[in-house]
Amino acid sequence: MGGAAVRTFLDDFERALADLLQMGIATAGADMSKRFARLGEQAETVGAHTGASLCGEIAKLLEQRTHDLNKTDLTLTAAVFRAEHYITLCLARMTEEDIRRRWQEGGKT
């Protein structure tokens, strides 16, 4: 995992999660669902398949929520927390790879 495209996806994904939490799950509508669906497509394009799956899950849960009479947010909240954990782990891994690459490049000169 790595590259500017993946980092851009992770930043966009994290921003969308922050926006969702800031507006409140109860007020998120179809636009937010579509945003996560687009992010899922972006993730597939850059090869972040787990990220695509998480985006798709959140998009589906947001879409379902608009049609449910008895709304519960537990499943959606759990998906949001899993997504944030995924982003944190990916960014940490990318940082480690960057450090290793710079160290190896420094050792060769």
Helices and strands as residue ranges (DSSP letters): H 4-23, G 25-27, H 30-46, H 49-67, H 74-108
